Amino acid sequence: KSQEAYNLALECGQALNEKVLSDDDLTDCISLVNEKIYEYEESVNKASKAIVELAEDPTSQDFIQAVNDHRTDKKAKEYFEALRTRLQKAARR
């Protein structure tokens, strides 16, 4: 029975290890998220410029698209910033 308990404990430990990210994995994830944040920041800035350039006709399809792009990309950027914060907290544990 003690061998069975040991084997079960070993299996549980292995299962937990598969669910936990290593420090290197967390660092890699943070780097990938930082790249996404940068991409969305660039996209938000591009949409902002388009909004300003097209502001004379706020009913135009291009203006409406620029506003939609800005909103969508800003939300995505905020999501990735929150994800980065969670990953950074996890990395400090």
ABEGO torsion letter per residue (X at the ends): XAAAAAAAAAAAAAAAAAABBBAAAAAAAAAAAAAAAAAAAAAAAAAAAAAAAAAABAABAAAAAAAAAAAAAAAAAAAAAAAAAAAAAAAAX
